[in-house]
């Protein structure tokens, strides 16, 4: 396991959510964060985003990690809509 993956997994261990399972895996030099619905029977897609080495080495990593995680969780929630007024 790379130090970058360990860093992300350590940070993810600080979070627990009733709707999502959070995990990560190596993807080249980057780390891919995985957000999955706990309700597997809904047939929802899995959300993935990459954290690049420059992000992982940032002095404010815990803060930037949280901001990015929350932004991606928001995006994932919005993608779960099955219908919106903007659809035709």
N, C-alpha and C positions, 0 to 999 in steps of 0.2 A: 504494500500500500504506500502510495506516495505521500510525502509530507503535506502537499496541498489537499489531497483527498482527506487525510486525517484532520486537517484544519477545518474543512467544511463539515465533516461528520461531527466533530466536537461542537461546532457552532449549532448544527441542526439538533443536537441532543438537548439543547436549551429550549426547544420549541415543541409544543404538543397542540394539536388541533382536533376537534371532534369530527370534522368533515374530511380532513386530508391526512394521508400518510406522506411523510417527507423522507427522502433518501438522496443519495448521490453516488456517482461512479466516475471513474477516470475516463477522459476522452482526449487522448493525446496528452498535451501539456495542460489542457484545461480540465476543469471539473464540471460535470453535468449534474445539475440539481434536478430532482424528479419530484413532481407533485402529482399524487394520485388520489382520486376519490376513494374514500373508505367504502362507499356504496357501490360495489362491483356490479350489482344487478342493474344499475342505471345505464350501463353501456357508454359511459363518458370516456373521452380520450384522456390520455396521460399528458401532462404538461411538462416540458423539458426546457431548461435554459442553461447556458454555459457561463461559467465564471473563468475568466482568463487569468493567467499568472499575474499580470499587472494589478488586477483587482484583488487577488489573494494576498499580494505583498503590500497592499496599501496600509499605511499606518493606522487608518481608521476602519480596518476590515470589519470588526463586529457591527459597527454602525452602518457601513455601506452594504454589508451582507443583509442586515435586517431590512433596510430600505428596498433593496432589490427583491428580496423574498416577498415582502408585502406587496410590492408593485406587481409581481408575477402572480401572486395569489389573487389579487384583484382582477387582473386580466383573465385568469382562468375562470373565475366566477362569472365574468361577463360573457365569456365564450360558452357558458353552459345554457344561456337562454335558448329556448327552442323556437321562440318567435319574438319579434320586436316590431314596433310601428314602422321602422325603417325598411323592413322586408317587403317585397312586392310579390 
